Amino acid sequence: MTQQASSRRQFLSTAATGAALITAAPMAFTASRTSDEVITGEGEHTFRVRHDWPMLPDKYNWQTTHNVAVDKAGNLYVIHEGRADQKDHPSIFVFDPERKFIRAFGAQFQGGGHGIEVRQEGSDEFLYVAAYQQVKCFAKMTLTGEIVWFRKAPMESGVYASGEDTSTSKTWTRQGFLPTNFAFLDDGGFLLADGYGSFHIHRFDRDVNWVSSFGGDGDGKGKFKTAHGLWVDKRPGREPSIVVTDRAHNTLQIFDMDGEYQETLEGFGLPANVDTWRNLMLIPELKARVTLLNEKNEVVAHLGTAIDRLNKVKNLRGQPKEWKNGQFVHPHDACFAANGDIYVAEWVGTGRVTKLERV
């Protein structure tokens, strides 16, 4: 069994009852219905739930949604893993703020689409895309899908087996390259998580030259078991830091901007990625919930929690008829809109993107 298959199957069969909370801060809860609306959260962290929010044309189909990003115009970019045997099908869909489909592109990532982020560079915006499985690359694109640059494994890092910079095989070893997500640096450089491969975090300069790495396979405090997501945390009142989701350990690890280990936050259920907005940090968890933390890294809300159902219903992921409004199955990525709304992409074969609208 592959490392990926093992880690994913583990959470489907492992009880996730009562994971220790980071703090005793007030939290919420299960979704509730108000008239025709489904609401999740509590107090200032209350959201209206809009499942299956984007409207995809019939000529395309969802193929295991993975990640989401929003540009400054409010357009939503969704990347799905896609199927390797459908090479002409796009892996990236774009929707306007009113749910309407705009365009699709990215067939070169089909079968391995994973991470996607929007970055402002001067007066322009660009997409950064990470692809795993047999695709094994990371790339920069325009918002309409033109490739700016396309890269494979950084062999100069010294952590990869010979040939990984040209490989198109699924290399599930710690010497394989299977990148997952990005974080951006103020100097124009960026960080890349090799979440399923070497478990390293790579630093690149603005010209895409490899600079350094930290992390690798291990049991915590600077080492990882699936370094899946990451983000540069610049929330007010905190020293800038790098947050990495150590997914298989159910933790977040925090590093200074030089990559030196600082602390570990526990109590998550396979945390998959990170985003921030004002004083809040957003953590989508594959174990059926989305968590919000405040500037003290205290949990202030659990949204769409369905951990009990995930444990009770066998293969809930593959049974859409068993899904309940207001509850998540496997949140794989989530991001904030400019107004604090949240988009959530779930790791399900039918695809599902939910909009959480602030109430």
RABELQUI-V357065 format. One record per pair of residues at least 24 apart in sequence whose ideal C-beta (glycine too) atoms are under 10 Angstrom apart, sorted by sequence separation. I is the first residue (numbers start at 0). J is the second residue. D is the distance in whole Angstrom. If there is no record, write none. Layout:
i: {I/I}
j: {J/J}
d: {D/D}
//
This chain:
i: {53/72/73/81/85/86/91/108/110/111/113/152/171/172/173/198/199/221/223/224/246/266/285/286/302/303/305/327/52/60/65/66/68/74/76/81/84/85/90/105/109/111/115/117/151/152/153/170/171/172/173/176/198/220/223/224/229/231/244/245/246/302/303/322/62/75/77/79/83/84/108/152/169/170/173/184/197/198/200/219/222/224/226/244/246/327/69/74/78/81/82/83/107/120/151/170/198/199/218/223/243/244/303/322/60/62/64/74/80/81/82/83/108/135/136/150/198/213/217/242/244/264/287/302/319/325/59/76/79/80/81/107/135/194/197/198/200/214/219/223/244/251/287/316/318/319/322/58/59/78/79/80/81/108/135/193/195/196/213/218/222/242/243/316/317/319/61/80/81/107/135/136/192/194/195/214/217/219/221/242/251/267/285/302/316/317/80/108/135/194/195/220/241/242/264/266/315/316/317/319/59/79/80/93/105/107/133/134/135/163/192/193/194/219/221/242/268/316/78/79/133/135/159/163/192/193/194/262/264/77/78/91/105/132/133/134/135/158/192/194/249/56/78/104/132/133/192/249/268/55/78/91/104/107/132/133/156/159/160/192/221/249/77/90/104/106/131/132/153/158/159/191/192/214/221/222/237/242/244/246/268/288/289/53/55/76/104/105/107/131/132/137/158/190/202/221/244/246/287/288/302/53/54/76/90/102/104/131/135/136/153/158/159/190/214/220/221/242/244/287/290/303/53/54/59/76/101/102/103/104/105/135/137/150/152/156/158/190/200/213/219/220/232/234/237/251/268/286/287/289/302/52/53/75/101/102/107/135/136/137/139/173/189/220/221/227/228/230/231/232/233/234/235/236/285/286/287/288/291/303/54/55/56/74/134/135/137/156/158/173/200/220/227/228/229/230/232/234/235/237/253/284/285/286/287/290/54/56/59/90/131/133/134/137/152/172/213/214/219/225/227/228/229/230/231/234/283/285/286/289/53/54/55/58/131/132/152/156/198/213/225/227/228/230/234/251/284/285/52/53/54/65/66/68/71/131/153/156/179/180/182/185/211/212/213/214/219/225/227/228/234/283/284/285/51/53/56/62/65/66/68/69/70/130/131/179/180/181/182/183/184/198/211/213/283/284/55/62/64/65/66/67/68/69/70/71/78/129/130/131/153/179/180/181/182/183/185/232/282/283/49/63/65/66/67/68/70/81/83/91/93/129/130/152/153/179/180/181/182/194/198/281/283/284/62/65/66/68/74/76/78/80/83/93/128/129/139/153/179/180/181/182/194/230/283/291/303/78/80/81/83/93/129/190/192/195/230/281/282/283/302/72/76/78/80/129/137/192/194/200/230/281/289/303/71/81/91/127/128/150/155/156/190/281/302/70/80/127/137/153/155/156/158/185/200/228/242/281/289/70/89/127/153/154/155/156/157/184/202/228/70/111/127/137/153/156/158/202/279/110/150/152/153/155/158/184/237/68/111/135/148/149/158/200/227/234/236/237/271/272/274/276/277/283/287/68/110/148/150/153/182/234/235/236/237/271/272/273/274/275/276/68/135/147/182/234/269/270/271/272/273/274/275/276/279/281/283/285/135/182/269/271/272/273/274/276/283/285/66/127/129/131/232/234/268/269/271/272/276/277/279/281/283/66/118/120/129/131/132/180/276/283/65/113/114/116/119/127/129/131/137/180/190/232/276/289/65/113/114/115/116/118/129/131/179/276/65/76/111/113/114/115/116/117/121/137/289/111/113/114/116/120/179/274/74/139/190/274/118/72/137/118/185/70/184/272/116/271/281/271/114/194/269/114/194/113/114/192/113/113/83/120/83/180/182/179/180/179/180/228/227/228/227/66/68/114/65/66/113/114/116/65/114/3/3/180/179/116/114/116/66/3/5/4/1/3/1/2/1/2/0/1/2/2/3/2/6/3/3/2/1/2/2/66/67/69/65/66/68/65/67/2/67/66/115/117/6/7/113/114/116/6/113/115/6/2/3/2/115/19/21/18/15/44/10/10/9/10/6/7/96/6/96/5/22/21/46/21/22/96/2/20/21/46/19/20/21/18/19/20/44/18/19/94/17/18/39/40/44/18/39/40/80/15/15/50/63/15/46/48/78/98/13/44/45/48/77/13/43/44/46/98/42/43/44/45/46/10/41/42/44/76/92/94/10/40/41/75/9/28/40/41/92/39/40/41/75/7/39/40/6/39/40/73/26/27/39/67/68/73/26/39/64/66/67/69/72/73/77/79/18/37/65/66/67/68/69/71/76/78/80/64/65/66/67/69/70/73/75/77/79/18/24/51/63/64/66/69/80/15/21/24/75/79/15/18/20/22/80/15/21/22/24/26/69/79/15/24/25/26/27/28/29/30/50/13/15/22/24/25/26/27/28/29/30/50/69/77/79/10/11/21/22/23/24/25/26/27/28/29/30/50/67/68/10/11/21/22/23/24/25/26/27/28/29/30/50/67/77/10/21/22/24/26/28/29/48/50/66/67/68/10/20/21/22/27/48/50/67/75/7/20/26/29/47/48/66/6/46/48/64/65/75/64/65/20/63/64/65/63/64/63/64/63/64/39/63/64/65/67/37/39/61/62/63/64/67/37/38/39/61/62/63/64/67/18/36/37/39/61/62/63/64/17/36/37/53/60/61/16/52/60/61/15/16/49/52/61/14/15/32/14/30/32/46/47/49/50/15/16/29/30/31/46/14/15/30/44/46/48/50/55/13/14/29/30/43/13/29/30/53/55/11/12/51/53/10/11/51/52/53/10/51/52/53/12/50/51/52/53/11/50/51/52/11/49/50/51/52/11/49/50/52/11/48/49/11/48/49/46/47/48/49/46/47/48/7/46/47/45/46/47/44/45/46/47/45/46/44/45/39/43/44/40/43/39/38/40/11/38/40/10/39/36/38/7/36/33/7}
j: {77/96/97/105/109/110/115/132/134/135/137/176/195/196/197/222/223/245/247/248/270/290/309/310/326/327/329/351/77/85/90/91/93/99/101/106/109/110/115/130/134/136/140/142/176/177/178/195/196/197/198/201/223/245/248/249/254/256/269/270/271/327/328/347/88/101/103/105/109/110/134/178/195/196/199/210/223/224/226/245/248/250/252/270/272/353/96/101/105/108/109/110/134/147/178/197/225/226/245/250/270/271/330/349/88/90/92/102/108/109/110/111/136/163/164/178/226/241/245/270/272/292/315/330/347/353/88/105/108/109/110/136/164/223/226/227/229/243/248/252/273/280/316/345/347/348/351/88/89/108/109/110/111/138/165/223/225/226/243/248/252/272/273/346/347/349/92/111/112/138/166/167/223/225/226/245/248/250/252/273/282/298/316/333/347/348/112/140/167/226/227/252/273/274/296/298/347/348/349/351/92/112/113/126/138/140/166/167/168/196/225/226/227/252/254/275/301/349/112/113/167/169/193/197/226/227/228/296/298/112/113/126/140/167/168/169/170/193/227/229/284/92/114/140/168/169/228/285/304/92/115/128/141/144/169/170/193/196/197/229/258/286/115/128/142/144/169/170/191/196/197/229/230/252/259/260/275/280/282/284/306/326/327/92/94/115/143/144/146/170/171/176/197/229/241/260/283/285/326/327/341/93/94/116/130/142/144/171/175/176/193/198/199/230/254/260/261/282/284/327/330/343/94/95/100/117/142/143/144/145/146/176/178/191/193/197/199/231/241/254/260/261/273/275/278/292/309/327/328/330/343/94/95/117/143/144/149/177/178/179/181/215/231/262/263/269/270/272/273/274/275/276/277/278/327/328/329/330/333/345/97/98/99/117/177/178/180/199/201/216/243/263/270/271/272/273/275/277/278/280/296/327/328/329/330/333/98/100/103/134/175/177/178/181/196/216/257/258/263/269/271/272/273/274/275/278/327/329/330/333/98/99/100/103/176/177/197/201/243/258/270/272/273/275/279/296/329/330/98/99/100/111/112/114/117/177/199/202/225/226/228/231/257/258/259/260/265/271/273/274/280/329/330/331/98/100/103/109/112/113/115/116/117/177/178/226/227/228/229/230/231/245/258/260/330/331/103/110/112/113/114/115/116/117/118/119/126/177/178/179/201/227/228/229/230/231/233/280/330/331/98/112/114/115/116/117/119/130/132/140/142/178/179/201/202/228/229/230/231/243/247/330/332/333/112/115/116/118/124/126/128/130/133/143/178/179/189/203/229/230/231/232/244/280/333/341/353/129/131/132/134/144/180/241/243/246/281/332/333/334/353/124/128/130/132/181/189/244/246/252/282/333/341/355/124/134/144/180/181/203/208/209/243/334/355/124/134/181/191/207/209/210/212/239/254/282/296/335/343/125/144/182/208/209/210/211/212/239/257/283/126/167/183/193/209/212/214/258/335/167/207/209/210/212/215/241/294/126/169/193/206/207/216/258/285/292/294/295/329/330/332/334/335/341/345/127/169/207/209/212/241/293/294/295/296/330/331/332/333/334/335/128/195/207/242/294/329/330/331/332/333/334/335/336/339/341/343/345/196/243/330/332/333/334/335/337/344/346/128/189/191/193/294/296/330/331/333/334/338/339/341/343/345/129/181/183/192/194/195/243/339/346/129/177/178/180/183/191/193/195/201/244/254/296/340/353/130/178/179/180/181/183/194/196/244/341/131/142/177/179/180/181/182/183/187/203/355/178/180/181/183/187/246/341/142/207/258/342/187/142/207/189/256/142/256/344/189/344/355/346/191/271/346/192/272/192/194/272/194/195/167/205/169/271/273/271/272/272/273/331/331/332/332/179/181/227/179/180/227/228/230/180/229/131/132/332/332/272/272/274/228/169/171/171/169/171/170/171/171/172/171/172/173/175/177/177/195/194/195/195/195/196/198/271/272/274/271/272/274/272/274/216/283/283/332/334/224/225/331/332/334/225/332/334/227/224/225/225/344/249/251/249/249/279/246/247/247/249/246/247/336/247/337/247/264/264/289/265/266/340/247/265/266/291/265/266/267/265/266/267/291/266/267/342/266/267/288/289/293/268/289/291/331/267/268/303/316/269/300/302/332/352/268/299/300/303/332/269/299/300/302/354/299/300/301/302/303/268/299/300/302/334/350/352/269/299/300/334/269/288/300/301/352/300/301/302/336/269/301/302/269/302/303/336/290/291/303/331/332/337/291/304/329/331/332/334/337/338/342/344/284/303/331/332/333/334/335/337/342/344/346/331/332/333/334/336/337/340/342/344/346/286/292/319/331/332/334/337/348/284/290/293/344/348/285/288/290/292/350/286/292/293/295/297/340/350/287/296/297/298/299/300/301/302/322/286/288/295/297/298/299/300/301/302/303/323/342/350/352/284/285/295/296/297/298/299/300/301/302/303/304/324/341/342/285/286/296/297/298/299/300/301/302/303/304/305/325/342/352/286/297/298/300/302/304/305/324/326/342/343/344/287/297/298/299/304/325/327/344/352/285/298/304/307/325/326/344/285/325/327/343/344/354/344/345/301/344/345/346/345/346/346/347/347/348/324/348/349/350/352/323/325/347/348/349/350/353/324/325/326/348/349/350/351/354/306/324/325/327/349/350/351/352/306/325/326/342/349/350/306/342/350/351/306/307/340/343/352/306/307/324/307/323/325/339/340/342/343/309/310/323/324/325/340/309/310/325/339/341/343/345/350/309/310/325/326/339/310/326/327/350/352/309/310/349/351/309/310/350/351/352/310/351/352/353/313/351/352/353/354/313/352/353/354/314/352/353/354/355/315/353/354/356/316/353/354/317/354/355/353/354/355/356/354/355/356/316/355/356/355/356/357/355/356/357/358/357/358/357/358/353/357/358/355/358/355/355/357/329/356/358/329/358/356/358/329/358/358/346}
d: {6/8/9/9/6/8/7/10/6/7/10/4/7/8/5/7/8/10/8/5/6/9/9/9/10/4/10/9/10/9/9/10/10/10/10/8/9/8/9/9/8/8/9/8/7/9/10/9/8/9/7/10/4/10/7/10/9/8/9/8/6/8/9/9/7/9/10/10/7/8/6/9/9/7/9/10/10/7/6/7/9/10/9/4/9/7/9/6/7/7/7/3/8/10/10/10/7/7/10/9/10/6/8/10/8/8/9/10/9/4/6/8/8/8/10/9/5/9/10/10/6/8/8/9/8/9/7/10/9/8/5/8/9/8/9/9/6/7/6/7/6/9/10/9/10/9/8/10/7/7/9/7/8/8/9/10/7/9/9/8/9/10/8/7/8/6/9/7/5/8/6/10/9/6/9/9/10/7/7/5/7/10/10/9/5/7/5/10/7/5/8/8/10/10/6/8/9/7/9/8/7/6/7/10/9/10/8/8/8/8/10/7/4/7/8/9/10/9/4/9/5/8/9/9/5/10/7/9/10/10/7/8/8/9/6/10/8/8/7/9/9/9/7/8/10/5/7/10/10/6/4/7/10/10/6/9/9/8/10/5/9/8/8/8/10/9/8/10/8/9/7/9/10/9/8/9/10/7/7/9/7/9/7/7/8/6/7/6/8/10/10/9/5/6/10/4/9/7/7/6/8/9/7/9/8/9/3/10/8/9/9/9/9/9/9/6/10/9/9/5/9/8/4/10/8/7/10/7/8/9/10/5/5/9/8/8/6/7/7/7/9/10/8/5/9/9/9/9/6/5/8/8/10/10/9/7/8/6/8/10/10/8/9/9/10/8/7/7/9/10/7/9/8/7/9/10/7/7/10/10/9/10/10/9/9/8/10/7/9/5/6/7/8/5/8/4/6/7/6/10/8/9/9/8/8/10/5/5/6/9/9/10/10/8/8/10/9/8/6/8/6/3/7/6/9/6/8/5/9/6/6/6/6/9/9/7/9/6/10/4/10/7/5/7/8/8/9/7/6/9/6/10/8/9/8/4/9/10/9/9/9/8/9/8/8/9/10/9/10/9/7/9/6/6/10/7/8/8/6/6/5/10/5/9/6/8/7/10/5/9/7/9/7/8/4/9/9/9/9/5/5/7/5/7/10/7/9/9/7/6/6/5/5/8/5/6/9/7/9/6/9/9/7/5/10/5/9/9/7/9/8/4/9/10/10/7/6/9/5/9/10/10/6/10/9/8/8/9/10/7/7/9/6/9/10/6/9/8/9/8/10/9/8/8/4/9/8/9/8/9/9/9/6/7/7/10/9/10/8/9/10/9/9/9/7/6/9/9/8/10/10/5/7/8/6/9/7/9/9/9/9/6/9/7/7/5/10/5/6/9/5/10/7/8/8/9/9/6/6/10/8/10/9/9/10/8/9/10/10/8/9/10/8/10/4/5/10/7/8/10/6/10/10/10/7/9/6/7/9/10/9/10/10/7/9/10/5/9/9/9/9/9/9/9/9/9/10/6/9/8/7/9/7/9/9/7/7/10/6/10/4/10/10/10/8/5/9/10/5/5/9/5/7/8/8/7/6/9/8/9/10/6/7/10/5/8/8/6/9/7/7/9/10/10/10/10/8/8/9/7/10/9/9/9/8/9/8/8/9/10/6/10/10/9/7/8/9/9/9/5/9/9/10/9/9/9/10/7/5/9/5/6/8/8/10/9/9/8/8/5/4/9/8/10/10/9/8/10/7/6/7/7/10/8/8/8/9/10/10/9/9/8/9/6/8/9/9/10/10/8/9/9/10/8/10/10/8/9/8/9/10/9/10/9/8/9/6/8/9/9/9/8/10/9/10/9/9/7/9/8/10/10/10/8/9/8/10/10/8/10/9/9/9/8/7/6/10/5/4/8/9/10/9/9/8/9/9/10/6/7/9/9/10/9/10/10/9/7/9/10/10/10/10/10/8/9/8/10/9/8/9/6/9/9/9/9/8/8/9/10/9/7/9/8/9/9/8/9/7/10/8/5/10/9/10/6/9/7/9/10/9/9/5/10/6/5/9/8/5/10/6/5/10/10/10/7/10/10/10/6/9/8/10/10/5/10/10/9/9/9/9/10/9/6/9/7/9/10/9/4/6/8/9/9/10/9/9/7/9/8/8/9/9/9/5/9/7/9/9/10/5/10/9/8/9/10/8/9/9/6/8/5/9/7/9/10/5/9/9/7/9/8/10/7/6/6/10/9/8/8/9/9/6/4/7/6/8/7/10/8/9/7/6/9/5/5/10/9/6/6/10/8/9/10/9/8/8/7/9/9/9/7/10/10/10/10/10/9/10/5/7/9/8/10/9/6/8/10/9/6/9/8/9/8/8/9/9/8/4/9/7/5/7/10/6/10/7/8/10/10/9/10/8/8/5/7/6/6/8/8/8/7/10/9/6/10/6/4/9/6/8/5/8/10/6/9/8/5/6/6/6/6/9/10/7/8/7/9/10/7/10/9/9/5/9/9/5/9/5/8/8/6/9/9/10/9/6/9/10/9/9/6/8/4/9/9/10/6/7/9/7/7/7/7/9/10/5/9/9/6/9/5/9/7/8/4/10/5/7/8/8/9/7/6/10/8/10/4/9/6/7/10/6/9/9/9/9/9/2/7/8/8/8/5/8/9/9/8/9/9/8/10/8/7/9/9/10/9/7/7/9/7/7/8/10/6/3/10/7/9/9/8/10/5/7/6/10/8/7/10/9/9/8/9/9/10/8/9/9/9/5/10/6/6/10/9/7/7/6/9/8/8/7/4/7/9/5/9/9/8/6/8/9/7/6/4/10/8/7/10/8/6/6/9/7/8/9/4/4/10/6/8/10/10/6/6/7/6/9/4/10/9/9/8/9/7/10/9/9/10/8/8/10/10/7/9/9/9/8}
//
